[in-house]
Amino acid sequence: MCMETIKAIAELRKEKKRKFDQSVDLIMNLKNFDVRREALNTFIFVPHGGKKKLAAFFTRRSKVIDTITEEDFVKYKDLKDIKKLAREYDAFLAVAPMMGKVATKFGRVFGPMNKMPSPLAGIVPKEDDDMVKVMIKKMDNSVRVKNKEMSIKVCVGKESMSDADLVANIDAAMLELEKKLPKGRDNIKDVLIKFTMTKPVVVQERK
């Protein structure tokens, strides 16, 4: 475990308790980074994910996940219906052969909302129950990364999680983000964490 991460979480725990389970956000401020050409649009994976509400675009009904088949597409005639569907679920899966139809029907809404199934997290090669269960677990542990400015902000857990699980998630996220940056450590100015309603606390600072 990283001692700096442990100390930062301890500092956040001293803050006033809120009436809801606050998110734990990791903020990585960047340097030597061209946000116009190098902006990230990807996923990272943490060891202790939260349960996500998922649905899948499959050719047949599944016993292990809410399913939307091509026959169901008629239910989503208007943009408001598609937006309602997008808000109902945290993320979506799809079987590979359906991706073209999914993109055509739902892409204009799902795309800007970061809800489109992705080859990195969400595309399953076949509708086998065991394979779908593996993908559900992967999705629960996935964190979407998309930055349009000189910082990356991702949710890495909840206040109610144990310190050990939060430390593991934060350290894993920092390591994965570093690997995805074009210049690695040389792109990182500093790293902070915060709860939803707190000020950020520094975990790592680079000269």
ZANUKOL-453568 format. One record per residue (C-alpha): residue in three letters; x, y, z. Coordinates in Angstrom, 2 decimals, decimal comma, padded with zeros to 5 digits. Layout:
# residues N
<pt><residuo>ALA</residuo><u>X</u><v>Y</v><w>Z</w></pt>
...
//
This chain:
# residues 207
<pt><residuo>MET</residuo><u>000,00</u><v>000,00</v><w>000,00</w></pt>
<pt><residuo>CYS</residuo><u>001,10</u><v>003,56</v><w>-000,73</w></pt>
<pt><residuo>MET</residuo><u>001,57</u><v>005,48</v><w>002,55</w></pt>
<pt><residuo>GLU</residuo><u>000,66</u><v>008,78</v><w>000,88</w></pt>
<pt><residuo>THR</residuo><u>-002,70</u><v>007,31</v><w>-000,19</w></pt>
<pt><residuo>ILE</residuo><u>-003,38</u><v>005,96</v><w>003,31</w></pt>
<pt><residuo>LYS</residuo><u>-002,62</u><v>009,36</v><w>004,85</w></pt>
<pt><residuo>ALA</residuo><u>-004,83</u><v>011,18</v><w>002,31</w></pt>
<pt><residuo>ILE</residuo><u>-007,81</u><v>008,92</v><w>003,05</w></pt>
<pt><residuo>ALA</residuo><u>-007,30</u><v>009,38</v><w>006,79</w></pt>
<pt><residuo>GLU</residuo><u>-007,36</u><v>013,14</v><w>006,24</w></pt>
<pt><residuo>LEU</residuo><u>-010,64</u><v>012,93</v><w>004,30</w></pt>
<pt><residuo>ARG</residuo><u>-012,21</u><v>010,76</v><w>007,00</w></pt>
<pt><residuo>LYS</residuo><u>-011,83</u><v>013,68</v><w>009,45</w></pt>
<pt><residuo>GLU</residuo><u>-014,27</u><v>015,78</v><w>007,42</w></pt>
<pt><residuo>LYS</residuo><u>-017,91</u><v>016,28</v><w>008,41</w></pt>
<pt><residuo>LYS</residuo><u>-020,08</u><v>013,24</v><w>007,65</w></pt>
<pt><residuo>ARG</residuo><u>-022,79</u><v>013,75</v><w>005,06</w></pt>
<pt><residuo>LYS</residuo><u>-026,23</u><v>012,15</v><w>004,83</w></pt>
<pt><residuo>PHE</residuo><u>-025,28</u><v>010,14</v><w>001,74</w></pt>
<pt><residuo>ASP</residuo><u>-022,52</u><v>007,79</v><w>000,66</w></pt>
<pt><residuo>GLN</residuo><u>-020,06</u><v>010,16</v><w>-000,98</w></pt>
<pt><residuo>SER</residuo><u>-018,10</u><v>009,23</v><w>-004,08</w></pt>
<pt><residuo>VAL</residuo><u>-014,32</u><v>009,09</v><w>-003,85</w></pt>
<pt><residuo>ASP</residuo><u>-012,79</u><v>010,97</v><w>-006,77</w></pt>
<pt><residuo>LEU</residuo><u>-009,23</u><v>010,82</v><w>-008,00</w></pt>
<pt><residuo>ILE</residuo><u>-007,96</u><v>013,95</v><w>-009,75</w></pt>
<pt><residuo>MET</residuo><u>-004,78</u><v>013,78</v><w>-011,82</w></pt>
<pt><residuo>ASN</residuo><u>-003,55</u><v>017,18</v><w>-013,00</w></pt>
<pt><residuo>LEU</residuo><u>-001,38</u><v>017,04</v><w>-016,11</w></pt>
<pt><residuo>LYS</residuo><u>001,63</u><v>018,82</v><w>-017,60</w></pt>
<pt><residuo>ASN</residuo><u>003,55</u><v>018,57</v><w>-020,91</w></pt>
<pt><residuo>PHE</residuo><u>000,28</u><v>017,32</v><w>-022,41</w></pt>
<pt><residuo>ASP</residuo><u>-001,48</u><v>018,44</v><w>-025,59</w></pt>
<pt><residuo>VAL</residuo><u>-005,14</u><v>018,04</v><w>-024,66</w></pt>
<pt><residuo>ARG</residuo><u>-006,26</u><v>018,62</v><w>-028,25</w></pt>
<pt><residuo>ARG</residuo><u>-004,22</u><v>015,74</v><w>-029,67</w></pt>
<pt><residuo>GLU</residuo><u>-003,64</u><v>013,45</v><w>-026,68</w></pt>
<pt><residuo>ALA</residuo><u>-006,93</u><v>013,54</v><w>-024,74</w></pt>
<pt><residuo>LEU</residuo><u>-007,84</u><v>010,14</v><w>-023,31</w></pt>
<pt><residuo>ASN</residuo><u>-011,04</u><v>008,28</v><w>-024,13</w></pt>
<pt><residuo>THR</residuo><u>-010,63</u><v>004,85</v><w>-022,58</w></pt>
<pt><residuo>PHE</residuo><u>-011,25</u><v>002,64</v><w>-019,53</w></pt>
<pt><residuo>ILE</residuo><u>-009,22</u><v>001,65</v><w>-016,52</w></pt>
<pt><residuo>PHE</residuo><u>-010,00</u><v>-001,19</v><w>-014,13</w></pt>
<pt><residuo>VAL</residuo><u>-009,91</u><v>-001,24</v><w>-010,34</w></pt>
<pt><residuo>PRO</residuo><u>-009,85</u><v>-004,34</v><w>-008,09</w></pt>
<pt><residuo>HIS</residuo><u>-012,87</u><v>-003,39</v><w>-005,99</w></pt>
<pt><residuo>GLY</residuo><u>-015,67</u><v>-002,19</v><w>-008,24</w></pt>
<pt><residuo>GLY</residuo><u>-019,18</u><v>-001,15</v><w>-007,35</w></pt>
<pt><residuo>LYS</residuo><u>-022,30</u><v>-002,91</v><w>-008,54</w></pt>
<pt><residuo>LYS</residuo><u>-023,51</u><v>-001,27</v><w>-011,74</w></pt>
<pt><residuo>LYS</residuo><u>-026,99</u><v>-001,44</v><w>-013,24</w></pt>
<pt><residuo>LEU</residuo><u>-026,40</u><v>-002,99</v><w>-016,66</w></pt>
<pt><residuo>ALA</residuo><u>-028,40</u><v>-003,92</v><w>-019,73</w></pt>
<pt><residuo>ALA</residuo><u>-027,37</u><v>-005,78</v><w>-022,87</w></pt>
<pt><residuo>PHE</residuo><u>-028,20</u><v>-005,58</v><w>-026,57</w></pt>
<pt><residuo>PHE</residuo><u>-028,52</u><v>-009,27</v><w>-027,47</w></pt>
<pt><residuo>THR</residuo><u>-030,26</u><v>-011,29</v><w>-030,17</w></pt>
<pt><residuo>ARG</residuo><u>-032,16</u><v>-013,26</v><w>-027,51</w></pt>
<pt><residuo>ARG</residuo><u>-033,27</u><v>-012,88</v><w>-023,90</w></pt>
<pt><residuo>SER</residuo><u>-030,67</u><v>-013,54</v><w>-021,23</w></pt>
<pt><residuo>LYS</residuo><u>-031,29</u><v>-014,95</v><w>-017,76</w></pt>
<pt><residuo>VAL</residuo><u>-028,37</u><v>-013,07</v><w>-016,24</w></pt>
<pt><residuo>ILE</residuo><u>-028,87</u><v>-009,48</v><w>-017,47</w></pt>
<pt><residuo>ASP</residuo><u>-031,67</u><v>-007,13</v><w>-018,60</w></pt>
<pt><residuo>THR</residuo><u>-031,90</u><v>-007,59</v><w>-022,34</w></pt>
<pt><residuo>ILE</residuo><u>-032,85</u><v>-005,37</v><w>-025,26</w></pt>
<pt><residuo>THR</residuo><u>-033,37</u><v>-007,28</v><w>-028,51</w></pt>
<pt><residuo>GLU</residuo><u>-033,83</u><v>-005,86</v><w>-031,99</w></pt>
<pt><residuo>GLU</residuo><u>-037,56</u><v>-006,49</v><w>-031,62</w></pt>
<pt><residuo>ASP</residuo><u>-037,54</u><v>-004,05</v><w>-028,69</w></pt>
<pt><residuo>PHE</residuo><u>-036,13</u><v>-001,20</v><w>-030,78</w></pt>
<pt><residuo>VAL</residuo><u>-039,67</u><v>-000,08</v><w>-031,70</w></pt>
<pt><residuo>LYS</residuo><u>-040,15</u><v>001,00</v><w>-028,07</w></pt>
<pt><residuo>TYR</residuo><u>-037,56</u><v>003,72</v><w>-028,59</w></pt>
<pt><residuo>LYS</residuo><u>-039,08</u><v>005,82</v><w>-031,36</w></pt>
<pt><residuo>ASP</residuo><u>-038,24</u><v>009,24</v><w>-029,95</w></pt>
<pt><residuo>LEU</residuo><u>-035,04</u><v>010,75</v><w>-028,62</w></pt>
<pt><residuo>LYS</residuo><u>-036,71</u><v>011,19</v><w>-025,22</w></pt>
<pt><residuo>ASP</residuo><u>-037,31</u><v>007,42</v><w>-025,06</w></pt>
<pt><residuo>ILE</residuo><u>-033,65</u><v>006,70</v><w>-025,87</w></pt>
<pt><residuo>LYS</residuo><u>-032,49</u><v>009,27</v><w>-023,30</w></pt>
<pt><residuo>LYS</residuo><u>-034,73</u><v>007,68</v><w>-020,67</w></pt>
<pt><residuo>LEU</residuo><u>-033,20</u><v>004,27</v><w>-021,44</w></pt>
<pt><residuo>ALA</residuo><u>-029,67</u><v>005,70</v><w>-021,21</w></pt>
<pt><residuo>ARG</residuo><u>-030,40</u><v>007,23</v><w>-017,80</w></pt>
<pt><residuo>GLU</residuo><u>-031,94</u><v>004,01</v><w>-016,50</w></pt>
<pt><residuo>TYR</residuo><u>-028,65</u><v>002,06</v><w>-016,70</w></pt>
<pt><residuo>ASP</residuo><u>-025,07</u><v>002,79</v><w>-015,71</w></pt>
<pt><residuo>ALA</residuo><u>-023,66</u><v>001,02</v><w>-018,76</w></pt>
<pt><residuo>PHE</residuo><u>-024,57</u><v>-001,29</v><w>-021,65</w></pt>
<pt><residuo>LEU</residuo><u>-023,20</u><v>-004,49</v><w>-023,13</w></pt>
<pt><residuo>ALA</residuo><u>-023,70</u><v>-005,71</v><w>-026,67</w></pt>
<pt><residuo>VAL</residuo><u>-022,96</u><v>-008,85</v><w>-028,64</w></pt>
<pt><residuo>ALA</residuo><u>-020,54</u><v>-007,98</v><w>-031,44</w></pt>
<pt><residuo>PRO</residuo><u>-022,85</u><v>-008,64</v><w>-034,44</w></pt>
<pt><residuo>MET</residuo><u>-025,44</u><v>-006,17</v><w>-033,09</w></pt>
<pt><residuo>MET</residuo><u>-023,09</u><v>-003,23</v><w>-032,67</w></pt>
<pt><residuo>GLY</residuo><u>-023,84</u><v>-001,69</v><w>-036,07</w></pt>
<pt><residuo>LYS</residuo><u>-027,58</u><v>-001,64</v><w>-035,40</w></pt>
<pt><residuo>VAL</residuo><u>-027,06</u><v>-000,36</v><w>-031,86</w></pt>
<pt><residuo>ALA</residuo><u>-024,86</u><v>002,48</v><w>-033,13</w></pt>
<pt><residuo>THR</residuo><u>-027,38</u><v>003,45</v><w>-035,79</w></pt>
<pt><residuo>LYS</residuo><u>-030,37</u><v>003,45</v><w>-033,43</w></pt>
<pt><residuo>PHE</residuo><u>-028,87</u><v>004,69</v><w>-030,15</w></pt>
<pt><residuo>GLY</residuo><u>-025,47</u><v>006,17</v><w>-031,00</w></pt>
<pt><residuo>ARG</residuo><u>-026,46</u><v>009,85</v><w>-031,26</w></pt>
<pt><residuo>VAL</residuo><u>-027,70</u><v>009,75</v><w>-027,66</w></pt>
<pt><residuo>PHE</residuo><u>-025,47</u><v>007,09</v><w>-026,12</w></pt>
<pt><residuo>GLY</residuo><u>-022,27</u><v>008,52</v><w>-027,64</w></pt>
<pt><residuo>PRO</residuo><u>-022,29</u><v>011,95</v><w>-025,94</w></pt>
<pt><residuo>MET</residuo><u>-023,44</u><v>010,30</v><w>-022,68</w></pt>
<pt><residuo>ASN</residuo><u>-020,52</u><v>007,79</v><w>-022,80</w></pt>
<pt><residuo>LYS</residuo><u>-022,99</u><v>004,89</v><w>-022,72</w></pt>
<pt><residuo>MET</residuo><u>-022,08</u><v>003,13</v><w>-025,99</w></pt>
<pt><residuo>PRO</residuo><u>-020,74</u><v>-000,43</v><w>-025,53</w></pt>
<pt><residuo>SER</residuo><u>-017,00</u><v>-000,43</v><w>-026,18</w></pt>
<pt><residuo>PRO</residuo><u>-014,50</u><v>-003,08</v><w>-027,31</w></pt>
<pt><residuo>LEU</residuo><u>-012,53</u><v>-002,21</v><w>-024,15</w></pt>
<pt><residuo>ALA</residuo><u>-015,51</u><v>-002,77</v><w>-021,87</w></pt>
<pt><residuo>GLY</residuo><u>-018,85</u><v>-003,96</v><w>-023,08</w></pt>
<pt><residuo>ILE</residuo><u>-018,58</u><v>-006,03</v><w>-026,28</w></pt>
<pt><residuo>VAL</residuo><u>-019,12</u><v>-009,76</v><w>-025,78</w></pt>
<pt><residuo>PRO</residuo><u>-018,22</u><v>-012,19</v><w>-028,58</w></pt>
<pt><residuo>LYS</residuo><u>-021,19</u><v>-014,47</v><w>-027,90</w></pt>
<pt><residuo>GLU</residuo><u>-024,27</u><v>-014,63</v><w>-025,66</w></pt>
<pt><residuo>ASP</residuo><u>-023,00</u><v>-017,40</v><w>-023,43</w></pt>
<pt><residuo>ASP</residuo><u>-024,19</u><v>-017,02</v><w>-019,80</w></pt>
<pt><residuo>ASP</residuo><u>-020,75</u><v>-017,70</v><w>-018,31</w></pt>
<pt><residuo>MET</residuo><u>-019,10</u><v>-015,23</v><w>-020,67</w></pt>
<pt><residuo>VAL</residuo><u>-021,75</u><v>-012,62</v><w>-019,88</w></pt>
<pt><residuo>LYS</residuo><u>-021,15</u><v>-013,09</v><w>-016,13</w></pt>
<pt><residuo>VAL</residuo><u>-017,43</u><v>-012,51</v><w>-016,66</w></pt>
<pt><residuo>MET</residuo><u>-018,19</u><v>-009,33</v><w>-018,62</w></pt>
<pt><residuo>ILE</residuo><u>-020,59</u><v>-008,10</v><w>-015,92</w></pt>
<pt><residuo>LYS</residuo><u>-017,80</u><v>-008,48</v><w>-013,35</w></pt>
<pt><residuo>LYS</residuo><u>-015,42</u><v>-006,62</v><w>-015,66</w></pt>
<pt><residuo>MET</residuo><u>-017,95</u><v>-003,82</v><w>-016,14</w></pt>
<pt><residuo>ASP</residuo><u>-018,44</u><v>-003,50</v><w>-012,37</w></pt>
<pt><residuo>ASN</residuo><u>-014,68</u><v>-002,93</v><w>-012,05</w></pt>
<pt><residuo>SER</residuo><u>-014,41</u><v>-000,56</v><w>-015,01</w></pt>
<pt><residuo>VAL</residuo><u>-013,94</u><v>003,20</v><w>-014,77</w></pt>
<pt><residuo>ARG</residuo><u>-014,51</u><v>005,45</v><w>-017,77</w></pt>
<pt><residuo>VAL</residuo><u>-011,72</u><v>007,93</v><w>-018,50</w></pt>
<pt><residuo>LYS</residuo><u>-012,42</u><v>010,91</v><w>-020,73</w></pt>
<pt><residuo>ASN</residuo><u>-010,61</u><v>014,21</v><w>-020,40</w></pt>
<pt><residuo>LYS</residuo><u>-011,03</u><v>017,43</v><w>-022,35</w></pt>
<pt><residuo>GLU</residuo><u>-008,79</u><v>019,57</v><w>-020,16</w></pt>
<pt><residuo>MET</residuo><u>-005,48</u><v>019,43</v><w>-018,33</w></pt>
<pt><residuo>SER</residuo><u>-006,79</u><v>017,12</v><w>-015,64</w></pt>
<pt><residuo>ILE</residuo><u>-008,40</u><v>013,70</v><w>-015,35</w></pt>
<pt><residuo>LYS</residuo><u>-011,16</u><v>013,11</v><w>-012,79</w></pt>
<pt><residuo>VAL</residuo><u>-012,48</u><v>009,59</v><w>-012,16</w></pt>
<pt><residuo>CYS</residuo><u>-014,63</u><v>008,01</v><w>-009,46</w></pt>
<pt><residuo>VAL</residuo><u>-012,67</u><v>005,21</v><w>-007,77</w></pt>
<pt><residuo>GLY</residuo><u>-015,06</u><v>004,17</v><w>-005,01</w></pt>
<pt><residuo>LYS</residuo><u>-017,45</u><v>005,16</v><w>-002,24</w></pt>
<pt><residuo>GLU</residuo><u>-016,85</u><v>006,61</v><w>001,22</w></pt>
<pt><residuo>SER</residuo><u>-018,44</u><v>003,48</v><w>002,77</w></pt>
<pt><residuo>MET</residuo><u>-015,71</u><v>001,23</v><w>001,36</w></pt>
<pt><residuo>SER</residuo><u>-012,89</u><v>000,08</v><w>003,62</w></pt>
<pt><residuo>ASP</residuo><u>-009,64</u><v>002,04</v><w>003,64</w></pt>
<pt><residuo>ALA</residuo><u>-007,82</u><v>-001,01</v><w>002,27</w></pt>
<pt><residuo>ASP</residuo><u>-010,17</u><v>-001,31</v><w>-000,73</w></pt>
<pt><residuo>LEU</residuo><u>-010,01</u><v>002,41</v><w>-001,44</w></pt>
<pt><residuo>VAL</residuo><u>-006,22</u><v>002,42</v><w>-001,28</w></pt>
<pt><residuo>ALA</residuo><u>-006,09</u><v>-000,56</v><w>-003,67</w></pt>
<pt><residuo>ASN</residuo><u>-008,45</u><v>001,20</v><w>-006,11</w></pt>
<pt><residuo>ILE</residuo><u>-006,64</u><v>004,54</v><w>-005,95</w></pt>
<pt><residuo>ASP</residuo><u>-003,19</u><v>003,01</v><w>-006,40</w></pt>
<pt><residuo>ALA</residuo><u>-004,42</u><v>000,80</v><w>-009,27</w></pt>
<pt><residuo>ALA</residuo><u>-006,07</u><v>003,79</v><w>-010,99</w></pt>
<pt><residuo>MET</residuo><u>-002,94</u><v>005,92</v><w>-010,66</w></pt>
<pt><residuo>LEU</residuo><u>-000,79</u><v>003,16</v><w>-012,14</w></pt>
<pt><residuo>GLU</residuo><u>-003,13</u><v>002,50</v><w>-015,07</w></pt>
<pt><residuo>LEU</residuo><u>-003,55</u><v>006,19</v><w>-015,87</w></pt>
<pt><residuo>GLU</residuo><u>000,21</u><v>006,67</v><w>-015,84</w></pt>
<pt><residuo>LYS</residuo><u>000,59</u><v>003,83</v><w>-018,36</w></pt>
<pt><residuo>LYS</residuo><u>-002,00</u><v>005,41</v><w>-020,67</w></pt>
<pt><residuo>LEU</residuo><u>-000,42</u><v>008,86</v><w>-020,72</w></pt>
<pt><residuo>PRO</residuo><u>001,91</u><v>009,41</v><w>-023,70</w></pt>
<pt><residuo>LYS</residuo><u>004,87</u><v>010,44</v><w>-021,51</w></pt>
<pt><residuo>GLY</residuo><u>003,91</u><v>008,49</v><w>-018,42</w></pt>
<pt><residuo>ARG</residuo><u>005,12</u><v>010,08</v><w>-015,18</w></pt>
<pt><residuo>ASP</residuo><u>006,40</u><v>013,11</v><w>-017,06</w></pt>
<pt><residuo>ASN</residuo><u>002,77</u><v>014,04</v><w>-017,84</w></pt>
<pt><residuo>ILE</residuo><u>001,71</u><v>014,08</v><w>-014,18</w></pt>
<pt><residuo>LYS</residuo><u>001,79</u><v>017,36</v><w>-012,25</w></pt>
<pt><residuo>ASP</residuo><u>000,06</u><v>016,09</v><w>-009,12</w></pt>
<pt><residuo>VAL</residuo><u>-002,58</u><v>013,64</v><w>-007,90</w></pt>
<pt><residuo>LEU</residuo><u>-005,33</u><v>014,45</v><w>-005,41</w></pt>
<pt><residuo>ILE</residuo><u>-008,34</u><v>012,65</v><w>-003,95</w></pt>
<pt><residuo>LYS</residuo><u>-011,59</u><v>014,02</v><w>-002,54</w></pt>
<pt><residuo>PHE</residuo><u>-015,00</u><v>012,98</v><w>-001,34</w></pt>
<pt><residuo>THR</residuo><u>-017,99</u><v>014,52</v><w>-003,14</w></pt>
<pt><residuo>MET</residuo><u>-018,37</u><v>017,37</v><w>-000,64</w></pt>
<pt><residuo>THR</residuo><u>-014,77</u><v>017,85</v><w>000,53</w></pt>
<pt><residuo>LYS</residuo><u>-011,77</u><v>019,79</v><w>-000,67</w></pt>
<pt><residuo>PRO</residuo><u>-009,07</u><v>017,73</v><w>-002,45</w></pt>
<pt><residuo>VAL</residuo><u>-006,15</u><v>016,26</v><w>-000,52</w></pt>
<pt><residuo>VAL</residuo><u>-002,77</u><v>015,77</v><w>-002,23</w></pt>
<pt><residuo>VAL</residuo><u>-001,64</u><v>012,16</v><w>-002,69</w></pt>
<pt><residuo>GLN</residuo><u>001,31</u><v>012,78</v><w>-004,96</w></pt>
<pt><residuo>GLU</residuo><u>003,11</u><v>015,89</v><w>-006,16</w></pt>
<pt><residuo>ARG</residuo><u>005,86</u><v>016,07</v><w>-008,76</w></pt>
<pt><residuo>LYS</residuo><u>008,31</u><v>018,90</v><w>-009,26</w></pt>
//
